[in-house]
Amino acid sequence: MPLSAQPSRNSLWRRPEIGPLALNVAVATYLLVLCNTTFWRKLGKIFAGDPGHVMLFGAAVAMLTLFTLMVFTVPRLHRPVLALLILVSSAAAYHQDRLGIVIDREMVQNIMRTSVSESKQLLSPSLVIHVLLTGVLPALLIFVPRLRYPRLRHVLWRWPLSLALTFALFAGFLFTDFKAFSAAIREHRDLMAAYQPGATIAAVTRYAKQELRAQNIKATPLGTDATKGPRLTRAGKPVLTVVFAGETARAQNFGLNGYARDTTPGLRTRNVVNFPDASSCGTSTAVSLPCMFSNLTMDGYSHTKFVGTENLLDVLTHAGIKVEWWDNNTGDQTIAKRLGWTRIDKNFDPAACAEGECTDQALVTLIDQKLKTITEDTVLVLHMIGSHGPSYYQRYPRAFAQFKPECTTTEFTQCTPEQITNTYDNTILFTDHVLSQAIDLMQAQDRVVPALLFMSDHGESLGENGLYLHAAPRFMAPETQTKVPFVMWLSPLYQRSMGITADCLQGKTSQPVSHDNLFHTVLGLMDVQTTVRNPDLDLTAGCTAAAG
């Protein structure tokens, strides 16, 4: 055979050539089949026994998916966007299918504000394998074929026509029984919240809009009329209120609330005031923590409103009270941005941070130091790591592994429900220890007049109904994510000096309370006089007597 007639190496492997429409159809099919298991399961449950409606609604969603992909059918942009959507949908599908997590604006906000340490804990081996096989590999495969784009003069009419036709088919399928389908979407909001990549695209868009709106907002002053009340000025010593902002503690596993296990043996013997029916503003730190420290109620809270006004820390400062925020978690969530905050690290307490991450024992060390140096009325805010998952086993020293066997991995599929609950309960037990030690330290000294308040930001799902962790949308969140522990402790010295009695507060423990109460109750504990303090939400209101 002449040399010129021999096949070249390039001719032995020719990249297949396809059109952009064929690529979009292939990717849309892939996303619908492999990245929407939770969506199809929910749809089948809603229209159980009615396969016709499942097929029609599914066809509408298929056209919506194809329409979304066709929007990005532009040379140089097309394949990178498809690859990104595959990767995002793969990761979202894992969290939806394995943990019951919904990807919405709040979840995106959590992701953007999480710490590097927390992110590493979420990178489990099964997640990496899942994303490699169902995300990275197919994303790379879409770069294999050559794309044959039509000439520009054809693109100018084919592209908008394709978009219009696809959208028309989407609307057509939807309107075959619009009454039934609109009712399903309206009454089962978790359905479209499980649809990928649509839910993630919508969540990212909403988050971006939220951040853009908040970017140039200047906080309106709040409580500039705040002053120290007569009880505070007559106390004779600096008054100290320590606010423990708990993390991921749920009320159902709190011993003081009647849990079968005594996970709070320390607090049980320290004369605390426990509110067993306390609700959170949100189901994630990024929502609940700012809401707790704002004067907004949970019904009226929004991130934009929070950014647009000062909060509890500012009002306390206006009154001349020193405020400090110390963080052993993911940061202050912009609550203390006008005052500054300090992160707990291994340099502060090497013993509490010996295992790499700092346990909340470091906060006890901090209180011990502060009690020796405080010379003015102070509110100390301590943001705990508490019971943050999925690595519950890292939240407490080995000596507090009372409930066994434990789940010593972030792969919940490798643990039994009993192991997960045992490990979580150990975190509550350790939180009880931290709070009890803090109370003992404050009660043992006579330099300051101390009080303590502990309230968790949100609860946690431990596998009930297939849900794990937290951050479920508030409209569908179970009570395990929205009911939180709320405890107050007033030292005998505080009760004598400030005239607020624990017995009076005990009389209010049967009433429902919420994050709405924290702002006003802290002002009440510190006897801050201001028009923004609402006596209806201040749990100390009606419990004051002349200081003795």
C-alpha positions in Angstrom: 0.0 0.0 0.0 1.4 3.4 -0.9 2.3 5.5 2.0 -0.2 8.2 0.9 -3.0 5.6 1.0 -2.4 4.5 4.6 -4.9 5.9 7.1 -3.6 8.6 9.3 -3.8 8.4 13.1 -6.3 11.2 13.1 -8.5 9.4 10.6 -8.7 6.4 13.0 -10.5 8.5 15.6 -12.8 11.2 14.4 -14.8 13.2 17.0 -18.5 12.8 16.4 -20.3 15.9 15.1 -23.7 16.9 16.5 -25.8 20.0 16.4 -26.5 22.1 19.5 -30.2 21.0 19.7 -29.1 17.3 19.9 -26.7 18.2 22.7 -29.4 20.1 24.6 -31.8 17.2 24.3 -29.1 14.7 25.5 -28.2 16.9 28.5 -31.9 17.6 29.4 -32.6 13.9 29.3 -29.6 13.2 31.5 -30.6 15.8 34.0 -34.2 14.7 34.2 -33.4 11.0 34.5 -30.3 11.0 36.9 -30.5 14.3 38.8 -34.2 14.4 39.6 -35.0 11.3 41.6 -36.5 13.2 44.5 -38.6 15.4 42.1 -40.1 12.3 40.3 -40.8 10.6 43.6 -42.7 13.6 44.9 -44.6 14.0 41.6 -45.6 10.4 41.7 -46.8 10.7 45.2 -48.9 13.8 44.4 -50.6 12.2 41.4 -50.6 8.7 42.8 -52.8 6.4 40.7 -52.9 8.9 37.9 -50.0 8.2 35.4 -51.5 10.5 32.8 -51.0 13.6 34.9 -47.5 12.4 35.9 -46.6 12.1 32.2 -48.1 15.4 31.2 -46.5 17.4 34.1 -43.3 15.5 33.4 -43.4 16.5 29.8 -44.0 20.2 30.8 -40.9 20.0 33.0 -38.9 18.4 30.3 -39.8 21.3 27.9 -38.9 23.7 30.7 -35.5 22.0 31.1 -34.9 22.1 27.3 -35.9 25.8 27.2 -33.5 26.6 30.0 -30.6 24.9 28.2 -31.5 26.5 24.9 -31.2 30.0 26.4 -27.5 29.4 26.7 -27.0 28.0 23.1 -24.4 30.5 22.2 -20.9 29.5 20.9 -18.2 29.5 23.5 -20.8 29.9 26.3 -22.9 26.8 25.5 -20.9 23.9 26.7 -19.3 25.5 29.8 -22.8 26.4 31.0 -24.1 22.9 30.4 -21.1 21.5 32.2 -21.7 23.8 35.1 -25.4 22.9 35.3 -24.6 19.2 35.3 -22.1 19.6 38.1 -24.5 21.7 40.2 -27.4 19.4 39.6 -25.3 16.3 40.5 -24.3 17.9 43.9 -27.8 19.1 44.5 -29.3 15.7 43.7 -26.9 14.0 46.2 -28.0 16.2 49.1 -31.7 16.0 48.1 -31.7 12.2 47.7 -29.5 11.3 50.6 -30.2 14.0 53.2 -33.6 15.4 52.2 -32.0 18.9 51.8 -33.8 21.5 49.7 -31.6 23.9 47.6 -33.2 27.4 48.0 -32.0 30.9 48.6 -31.3 30.3 52.3 -29.3 27.2 51.4 -27.2 29.2 48.9 -26.7 31.9 51.5 -25.5 29.2 54.0 -23.1 27.8 51.4 -21.7 31.3 50.7 -21.2 32.1 54.4 -19.9 28.7 55.6 -16.3 28.3 56.8 -13.6 26.3 55.1 -13.6 23.9 58.0 -17.3 23.3 57.8 -17.1 22.8 54.0 -14.4 20.1 54.4 -16.7 18.2 56.8 -19.4 18.1 54.1 -17.1 16.6 51.5 -17.7 12.9 52.3 -16.2 10.1 50.2 -19.7 9.2 48.9 -20.4 12.8 47.8 -17.0 13.0 46.0 -17.7 9.6 44.2 -21.2 10.6 43.3 -20.2 14.0 41.8 -17.2 12.4 40.0 -19.5 9.8 38.3 -22.7 11.7 37.8 -21.2 15.3 37.5 -17.6 15.5 36.4 -17.6 12.6 33.9 -20.7 13.6 32.0 -19.6 17.3 32.1 -16.4 16.3 30.4 -18.2 14.1 27.9 -20.1 17.0 26.4 -16.8 18.5 25.2 -16.0 15.3 23.2 -18.3 15.9 20.1 -17.7 18.7 17.7 -20.6 21.1 17.7 -22.0 22.1 14.3 -23.6 25.6 14.7 -25.7 27.0 11.9 -24.5 30.1 10.1 -25.2 33.4 11.8 -28.1 34.3 9.4 -29.8 31.1 10.4 -29.1 31.6 14.1 -30.9 34.9 14.1 -34.2 33.2 13.3 -33.7 29.6 14.5 -32.6 30.4 18.0 -35.6 32.6 19.0 -38.0 30.3 17.1 -36.6 27.3 19.0 -37.1 29.1 22.3 -40.6 30.2 21.4 -41.5 26.7 20.3 -40.1 25.0 23.4 -41.8 27.5 25.7 -45.0 27.0 23.8 -44.8 23.2 24.3 -44.1 23.8 28.0 -47.2 25.9 28.4 -49.2 23.6 26.2 -48.5 20.5 28.4 -49.1 22.6 31.5 -52.5 23.9 30.3 -53.8 20.4 29.5 -55.0 20.6 33.1 -53.8 23.9 34.5 -56.1 23.8 37.5 -54.7 20.5 38.8 -51.1 21.4 38.0 -51.2 24.9 39.5 -52.8 23.4 42.6 -50.1 20.9 42.9 -47.4 23.5 42.6 -49.2 25.8 45.0 -50.0 23.2 47.6 -46.8 21.2 47.3 -44.1 23.9 47.1 -41.5 21.3 47.9 -42.2 19.7 44.4 -40.5 22.4 42.3 -38.0 23.0 45.1 -36.7 19.5 44.2 -36.5 20.1 40.4 -33.0 20.4 39.1 -31.4 22.5 37.7 -34.4 24.9 37.9 -34.5 25.1 41.7 -30.8 25.8 42.0 -30.9 28.4 39.2 -33.8 30.1 41.0 -32.0 29.9 44.4 -28.8 31.5 43.1 -30.7 34.2 41.2 -32.7 35.1 44.4 -29.6 35.1 46.5 -27.8 37.4 44.0 -30.7 39.8 43.9 -30.8 39.8 47.7 -27.1 40.6 48.0 -27.3 43.3 45.3 -30.2 45.0 47.1 -28.3 44.8 50.4 -25.0 46.0 49.0 -25.6 49.7 49.1 -28.0 49.8 52.1 -27.0 51.9 55.0 -28.3 50.8 58.3 -30.8 53.1 59.9 -30.0 54.0 63.5 -32.0 52.2 66.1 -32.6 52.9 69.7 -30.4 56.0 69.8 -32.5 57.1 72.8 -31.2 54.1 74.8 -30.0 54.8 78.3 -29.1 52.8 81.4 -32.1 52.4 83.7 -32.0 53.2 87.5 -31.6 49.5 88.5 -28.5 49.2 86.4 -26.9 52.4 87.7 -27.6 51.4 91.3 -26.3 47.9 91.0 -23.0 48.9 92.6 -20.9 46.5 90.5 -20.6 45.9 86.7 -23.5 43.9 85.4 -22.6 41.1 83.0 -25.1 39.3 80.8 -23.6 36.4 78.8 -25.6 35.4 75.8 -24.8 31.9 74.5 -26.0 31.8 70.9 -26.3 28.0 70.6 -25.9 26.0 67.4 -28.2 23.3 66.1 -29.6 22.3 69.5 -33.1 21.0 69.1 -35.7 21.1 71.9 -36.8 17.5 71.5 -33.4 16.2 72.8 -33.0 18.7 75.6 -33.3 16.9 79.0 -35.0 19.8 80.7 -37.8 19.6 78.1 -38.8 16.1 79.2 -36.5 14.0 76.8 -36.3 10.4 77.9 -32.5 10.8 78.3 -31.1 13.3 80.9 -28.9 15.2 78.5 -28.9 18.2 80.8 -27.9 16.9 84.3 -25.9 20.0 85.0 -28.5 22.6 84.2 -31.1 20.6 86.1 -29.3 21.3 89.4 -28.5 25.0 88.8 -31.8 26.7 89.2 -32.2 27.8 85.6 -35.4 29.1 84.1 -36.3 26.8 81.2 -38.8 27.7 78.4 -39.8 24.4 76.8 -41.9 25.8 74.0 -39.5 28.0 72.1 -39.5 28.5 68.3 -36.8 29.6 65.9 -37.1 32.3 63.3 -35.5 30.2 60.6 -33.9 26.8 60.1 -30.3 27.9 59.3 -27.7 30.1 61.0 -27.7 32.6 58.2 -31.3 33.4 58.8 -31.9 32.7 62.5 -28.9 34.4 64.0 -29.5 37.8 62.4 -33.2 37.5 63.2 -32.5 36.7 66.9 -30.5 39.9 67.3 -32.8 42.1 65.3 -36.0 43.8 66.5 -37.8 42.2 63.6 -40.3 39.5 64.3 -40.0 36.2 62.5 -43.1 37.1 60.4 -41.6 40.4 59.3 -38.0 39.3 59.0 -36.0 39.6 55.7 -32.3 39.9 55.1 -32.8 43.2 53.4 -34.7 44.6 56.4 -32.0 43.3 58.7 -29.2 44.9 56.8 -31.3 48.1 56.7 -31.4 48.7 60.4 -29.2 48.5 63.5 -29.6 45.6 65.9 -29.4 44.6 69.5 -25.7 45.2 69.7 -26.0 48.7 68.4 -28.8 49.6 70.9 -26.7 48.3 73.8 -23.8 50.4 72.6 -26.0 53.5 72.4 -26.9 52.9 76.0 -23.2 52.9 77.0 -22.9 49.2 77.6 -19.8 47.4 76.4 -20.6 44.6 73.9 -18.2 41.8 72.7 -18.9 39.1 70.2 -16.7 36.0 70.4 -17.2 33.3 67.7 -16.5 29.6 67.7 -18.6 28.9 64.6 -19.0 30.4 61.1 -18.8 34.0 62.0 -21.1 36.8 63.2 -23.3 36.8 60.0 -22.7 40.6 59.8 -24.5 41.2 63.1 -21.4 42.7 64.7 -19.9 44.3 61.6 -20.1 47.8 63.1 -18.5 46.7 66.4 -16.1 44.0 65.3 -15.8 40.4 66.6 -13.2 37.9 67.5 -12.8 34.3 66.4 -11.8 31.6 68.9 -8.7 29.7 67.6 -6.0 27.3 68.9 -3.8 30.2 70.0 -6.5 31.3 72.5 -7.0 27.9 74.1 -4.7 25.2 72.9 -6.2 22.5 75.2 -9.7 23.0 73.8 -8.4 23.0 70.3 -6.1 20.0 70.6 -8.0 17.9 68.1 -7.9 20.5 65.4 -11.2 22.3 65.9 -12.0 24.1 69.0 -14.7 22.7 71.3 -16.9 25.1 73.2 -14.7 24.5 76.3 -12.7 27.5 74.9 -15.7 29.7 75.7 -15.5 28.7 79.4 -11.9 29.7 79.4 -12.9 33.0 77.9 -15.5 33.7 80.6 -13.0 32.8 83.3 -10.6 35.5 81.9 -13.3 38.1 81.4 -14.6 37.7 85.0 -11.2 38.9 86.2 -11.0 42.0 84.0 -14.5 43.4 83.5 -14.8 46.9 84.9 -18.0 48.1 83.2 -21.5 46.9 82.3 -21.1 44.3 79.6 -23.0 42.0 77.3 -20.8 39.1 76.1 -22.2 37.2 73.1 -20.7 33.8 72.6 -21.5 32.0 69.3 -21.1 28.3 69.9 -20.3 25.4 67.6 -22.7 23.4 69.8 -24.3 20.4 67.9 -23.3 21.4 64.4 -23.4 18.4 62.0 -22.8 16.3 60.2 -19.6 15.6 62.3 -21.4 15.6 65.7 -18.6 13.4 67.1 -16.1 16.3 66.8 -18.2 18.6 69.0 -17.2 17.0 72.3 -14.2 15.5 74.1 -14.1 11.7 74.3 -14.9 11.9 78.0 -18.4 13.0 77.0 -19.2 10.0 74.8 -21.7 8.8 77.3 -24.3 7.5 74.8 -22.9 4.7 72.6 -22.4 3.3 70.0 -21.4 6.6 68.2 -21.5 7.6 64.6 -17.9 8.7 64.0 -18.3 9.6 60.3 -20.1 12.2 58.3 -21.5 9.3 56.1 -24.9 8.8 57.8 -25.6 5.8 55.5 -22.9 4.0 57.4 -24.5 4.6 60.8 -27.7 3.3 62.4 -30.4 5.8 63.5 -29.4 4.9 67.1 -25.8 5.8 66.5 -26.7 9.1 65.0 -29.0 10.0 67.9 -26.4 8.8 70.4 -23.7 11.1 69.0 -26.1 14.0 68.7 -27.2 13.6 72.3 -23.5 13.6 73.4 -23.2 17.1 71.9 -26.2 18.3 74.0 -24.6 16.7 77.0 -21.4 18.7 76.4 -23.3 21.9 75.8 -25.0 21.3 79.2 -21.5 20.9 80.7 -20.2 24.2 79.1 -23.2 26.1 80.3 -23.0 24.6 83.8 -19.3 25.5 84.1 -20.0 29.0 83.0 -22.7 29.3 85.7 -20.4 28.0 88.3 -17.6 30.4 87.4 -20.0 33.4 87.5 -21.6 32.4 90.7 -18.2 31.8 92.5 -17.0 35.4 92.0 -18.3 38.7 93.5 -16.7 41.3 91.1 -19.7 41.5 88.7 -23.4 41.0 88.8 -24.0 38.1 86.4 -26.8 36.6 84.3 -26.8 34.0 81.5 -29.1 33.4 78.5 -28.8 30.4 76.2 -30.9 30.1 73.0 -30.2 27.9 70.0 -30.5 29.3 66.4 -32.4 26.3 65.0 -32.9 22.6 65.5 -31.8 19.5 63.6 -33.3 16.5 61.7 -31.7 13.2 62.6 -33.3 11.1 59.9 -37.0 11.5 60.7 -39.0 11.1 57.5 -35.8 10.9 55.5 -34.5 14.4 56.6 -31.1 15.1 58.0 -29.3 18.2 59.2 -31.3 21.5 58.9 -32.1 24.4 56.6 -35.3 23.0 55.3 -37.6 25.9 54.0 -39.6 27.2 56.9 -42.9 26.3 55.2 -42.1 22.6 55.2 -39.6 22.4 58.1 -40.5 19.8 60.8 -40.6 20.9 64.4 -37.3 19.1 65.0 -35.7 22.0 63.0 -37.8 24.9 64.5 -38.2 24.1 68.2 -35.1 25.1 70.2 -33.9 25.2 73.8 -34.1 28.5 75.6 -32.7 28.8 79.1 -32.0 31.7 81.5 -30.0 31.8 84.7 -30.0 34.8 87.1 -27.4 34.7 89.9 -28.7 35.4 93.4 -26.6 38.6 93.3 -28.3 39.6 90.1 -31.7 39.0 91.5 -30.9 41.1 94.6 -29.2 43.9 92.7 -31.4 44.1 89.7 -34.8 43.2 91.3 -35.7 40.6 88.6 -36.5 37.3 90.2 -36.2 33.8 88.8 -39.5 32.8 90.5 -41.4 35.4 88.5 -39.8 34.2 85.2 -40.7 30.6 86.1 -44.3 31.7 86.1 -43.9 32.5 82.3 -42.3 29.2 81.2 -45.6 27.7 80.2 -46.2 30.3 77.5 -44.8 29.9 73.9 -41.7 32.0 73.2 -39.5 32.5 70.2 -36.5 34.3 68.8 -38.7 37.4 68.8 -38.2 37.6 72.6 -34.4 37.7 72.6 -33.9 41.3 71.5 -36.2 42.8 74.1 -35.4 40.4 76.9 -31.7 41.2 76.8 -32.6 44.9 77.0 -34.7 44.0 80.0 -32.0 42.0 81.7 -29.6 45.0 81.3 -32.3 47.5 82.3 -31.9 49.5 79.0 -34.5 52.2 78.7 -35.5 52.8 75.1 -38.7 53.2 73.0 -37.7 50.2 70.8 -37.9 47.8 73.8 -41.3 46.1 73.6 -42.7 45.0 77.0 -44.9 42.5 75.3 -41.8 40.6 74.1 -39.6 41.4 77.0 -39.8 38.3 79.3 -38.5 40.4 82.3 -41.4 42.8 82.0 -43.6 42.6 85.1 -40.8 40.8 87.0 -39.0 43.8 88.3 -39.0 45.0 91.9 -37.0 47.6 93.8 -33.4 46.6 93.9 -32.3 45.6 97.4 
